[in-house]
Amino acid sequence: HDTYYRRIPKSALADDAIAGIVAKLDDRFSNYFDPDEYKKFKQSQNSEFSGVGLQVAQDPKGLKVEVVYDGSPAKRAGLKAGDVIVAADGRNLAGKSQQDSVALVQGPPGTDVRLTWLRDGKKRTKTVTRSTINVPVVASQMRTDDGCRIGVVKLAQFSSGAHSEVYAALRR
């Protein structure tokens, strides 16, 4: 550190060293988070984030919408599962990582983002106001199949309190 040609903050050295050690474990269940990543992880565990209310997946053209949360700004704007978001605030998402693309869509509550998406080969563009989104950890429904009533319980993620929500859904 003392004889290197440029100054590197000790915190950056520590983060990179620990990340390297954990990566060498070659264990998909072991991860190291720097402070910013940890903050995002904790936020996701609380099932709350600031954005437009979508669950997305990587797509060569941008972000493919997997789920639109009920009551979200995205739902009010008319986005649907299967749509592909190709631009955010005029910035093309093609070729960007999912993390970088999501970062352009998310932002502080009350701020606007202009989204452009494809549906059935047609482009649509709308300005959407971000808000705080509470992700439903457990979703449940009753349906009938061949005369039998079936309860379906979906667990979106393991987070604090998820066990009680699953239990309540099973009892319903």
MARNUSE-854845 format. One record per residue (C-alpha): residue number from 1; residue in one letter; x, y, z. Coordinates in steps of 0.02 Angstrom, whole numbers, plus 50000, padded with zeros to 5 digits. Layout:
(r NUM, A, (X, Y, Z))
...
END
This chain:
(r 1, H, (50000, 50000, 50000))
(r 2, D, (50141, 50122, 50045))
(r 3, T, (50242, 50094, 49884))
(r 4, Y, (50105, 50075, 49755))
(r 5, Y, (50107, 50207, 49617))
(r 6, R, (49935, 50276, 49662))
(r 7, R, (49829, 50293, 49817))
(r 8, I, (49691, 50165, 49842))
(r 9, P, (49571, 50188, 49987))
(r 10, K, (49591, 50053, 50119))
(r 11, S, (49403, 50021, 50118))
(r 12, A, (49410, 49983, 49930))
(r 13, L, (49557, 49865, 49956))
(r 14, A, (49465, 49776, 50096))
(r 15, D, (49304, 49759, 49995))
(r 16, D, (49396, 49693, 49842))
(r 17, A, (49502, 49573, 49944))
(r 18, I, (49352, 49499, 50035))
(r 19, A, (49252, 49489, 49873))
(r 20, G, (49397, 49394, 49793))
(r 21, I, (49408, 49272, 49937))
(r 22, V, (49222, 49236, 49933))
(r 23, A, (49223, 49218, 49742))
(r 24, K, (49362, 49088, 49756))
(r 25, L, (49249, 48980, 49864))
(r 26, D, (49157, 48938, 49702))
(r 27, D, (48995, 48923, 49801))
(r 28, R, (48840, 48997, 49722))
(r 29, F, (48763, 49024, 49894))
(r 30, S, (48908, 49128, 49961))
(r 31, N, (48914, 49313, 49919))
(r 32, Y, (49001, 49468, 49983))
(r 33, F, (48910, 49634, 49980))
(r 34, D, (48998, 49802, 49990))
(r 35, P, (48903, 49930, 50095))
(r 36, D, (48799, 49994, 49947))
(r 37, E, (48756, 49819, 49888))
(r 38, Y, (48711, 49768, 50065))
(r 39, K, (48594, 49916, 50081))
(r 40, K, (48505, 49861, 49921))
(r 41, F, (48499, 49681, 49983))
(r 42, K, (48422, 49733, 50149))
(r 43, Q, (48296, 49838, 50055))
(r 44, S, (48247, 49688, 49948))
(r 45, Q, (48230, 49580, 50104))
(r 46, N, (48108, 49707, 50175))
(r 47, S, (48004, 49682, 50016))
(r 48, E, (48007, 49868, 49981))
(r 49, F, (48093, 49974, 49849))
(r 50, S, (48069, 50135, 49756))
(r 51, G, (48023, 50115, 49574))
(r 52, V, (47877, 50084, 49458))
(r 53, G, (47820, 49914, 49523))
(r 54, L, (47890, 49782, 49407))
(r 55, Q, (47981, 49617, 49418))
(r 56, V, (48091, 49601, 49264))
(r 57, A, (48214, 49484, 49179))
(r 58, Q, (48360, 49515, 49061))
(r 59, D, (48314, 49525, 48877))
(r 60, P, (48429, 49563, 48729))
(r 61, K, (48323, 49717, 48692))
(r 62, G, (48313, 49777, 48873))
(r 63, L, (48206, 49716, 49017))
(r 64, K, (48066, 49589, 48996))
(r 65, V, (47921, 49620, 49114))
(r 66, E, (47884, 49464, 49215))
(r 67, V, (47762, 49534, 49346))
(r 68, V, (47671, 49700, 49363))
(r 69, Y, (47621, 49730, 49544))
(r 70, D, (47440, 49775, 49578))
(r 71, G, (47411, 49959, 49616))
(r 72, S, (47585, 50007, 49554))
(r 73, P, (47630, 50153, 49440))
(r 74, A, (47675, 50027, 49304))
(r 75, K, (47503, 49948, 49315))
(r 76, R, (47421, 50119, 49301))
(r 77, A, (47532, 50158, 49150))
(r 78, G, (47470, 50001, 49063))
(r 79, L, (47625, 49891, 49066))
(r 80, K, (47591, 49704, 49058))
(r 81, A, (47688, 49543, 49083))
(r 82, G, (47778, 49503, 48920))
(r 83, D, (47814, 49684, 48874))
(r 84, V, (47997, 49727, 48844))
(r 85, I, (48059, 49894, 48910))
(r 86, V, (48184, 49957, 48781))
(r 87, A, (48222, 50132, 48848))
(r 88, A, (48216, 50233, 49009))
(r 89, D, (48221, 50423, 48995))
(r 90, G, (48277, 50405, 48814))
(r 91, R, (48424, 50292, 48857))
(r 92, N, (48427, 50130, 48760))
(r 93, L, (48432, 49974, 48872))
(r 94, A, (48491, 49851, 48739))
(r 95, G, (48659, 49777, 48785))
(r 96, K, (48656, 49844, 48963))
(r 97, S, (48664, 49726, 49111))
(r 98, Q, (48501, 49695, 49203))
(r 99, Q, (48571, 49786, 49355))
(r 100, D, (48616, 49941, 49253))
(r 101, S, (48448, 49941, 49164))
(r 102, V, (48350, 49923, 49326))
(r 103, A, (48452, 50066, 49401))
(r 104, L, (48387, 50179, 49261))
(r 105, V, (48207, 50131, 49296))
(r 106, Q, (48215, 50142, 49486))
(r 107, G, (48236, 50306, 49577))
(r 108, P, (48173, 50413, 49720))
(r 109, P, (47986, 50413, 49753))
(r 110, G, (47894, 50556, 49669))
(r 111, T, (48016, 50572, 49523))
(r 112, D, (47968, 50534, 49344))
(r 113, V, (48044, 50412, 49220))
(r 114, R, (47994, 50403, 49037))
(r 115, L, (47980, 50220, 48986))
(r 116, T, (47974, 50151, 48810))
(r 117, W, (47919, 49970, 48788))
(r 118, L, (47874, 49848, 48651))
(r 119, R, (47712, 49752, 48644))
(r 120, D, (47665, 49651, 48490))
(r 121, G, (47801, 49740, 48391))
(r 122, K, (47733, 49914, 48431))
(r 123, K, (47824, 50044, 48535))
(r 124, R, (47734, 50133, 48675))
(r 125, T, (47803, 50274, 48781))
(r 126, K, (47734, 50345, 48943))
(r 127, T, (47799, 50448, 49087))
(r 128, V, (47781, 50354, 49251))
(r 129, T, (47799, 50428, 49426))
(r 130, R, (47901, 50318, 49541))
(r 131, S, (47835, 50272, 49712))
(r 132, T, (47879, 50160, 49858))
(r 133, I, (47829, 49984, 49808))
(r 134, N, (47785, 49851, 49936))
(r 135, V, (47818, 49683, 49855))
(r 136, P, (47690, 49552, 49905))
(r 137, V, (47795, 49413, 49981))
(r 138, V, (47653, 49287, 49976))
(r 139, A, (47512, 49279, 49851))
(r 140, S, (47372, 49152, 49866))
(r 141, Q, (47214, 49107, 49775))
(r 142, M, (47084, 48970, 49767))
(r 143, R, (47038, 48891, 49602))
(r 144, T, (46938, 48744, 49541))
(r 145, D, (47011, 48608, 49431))
(r 146, D, (46902, 48461, 49376))
(r 147, G, (46779, 48500, 49515))
(r 148, C, (46914, 48502, 49651))
(r 149, R, (46952, 48660, 49748))
(r 150, I, (47140, 48693, 49749))
(r 151, G, (47233, 48821, 49852))
(r 152, V, (47386, 48898, 49768))
(r 153, V, (47515, 48987, 49875))
(r 154, K, (47662, 49078, 49794))
(r 155, L, (47813, 49132, 49895))
(r 156, A, (47906, 49271, 49804))
(r 157, Q, (48059, 49272, 49917))
(r 158, F, (48122, 49219, 50087))
(r 159, S, (48116, 49373, 50196))
(r 160, S, (48077, 49422, 50373))
(r 161, G, (47898, 49379, 50414))
(r 162, A, (47874, 49267, 50262))
(r 163, H, (47840, 49114, 50369))
(r 164, S, (47689, 49194, 50452))
(r 165, E, (47620, 49254, 50286))
(r 166, V, (47636, 49078, 50212))
(r 167, Y, (47551, 49006, 50366))
(r 168, A, (47409, 49132, 50353))
(r 169, A, (47386, 49096, 50168))
(r 170, L, (47380, 48908, 50201))
(r 171, R, (47248, 48932, 50335))
(r 172, R, (47142, 49038, 50215))
END
